[in-house]
Amino acid sequence: MARVVVDVMLKPEILDPQGQAVANALPRLGVTDVSSVRIGRRIEIEFAGAPDLDRAREIADKLLANPVIEDFTIHVHEDASAEVV
């Protein structure tokens, strides 16, 4: 089974209130060396056969991301057994 990961982020010129809220809360946790936080989404698509990046790009463009305010990147997920922290 092949897994393609789509990362969706607001475009840099779009205000990110969630990211600002996190950035504003960090000093209360003692974290003072972070200058900016942006919040996004990660979507994993599993294909039955080989990963189809063109199909994943079409899905992301038409369904997963709003191209007016969001950018997305696509990559094949290589290691399904990676350590999660």
Buried (B, 14 or more C-beta within 10 A) or exposed (E): EBBBBBBBBBEEEEEBEEBBEBBEEEEEEEEEEEEEBBEBEEBEBEBEEEBBBEEBBEBBBEEBBEEEEBBBEBEEBEEEEEEEE
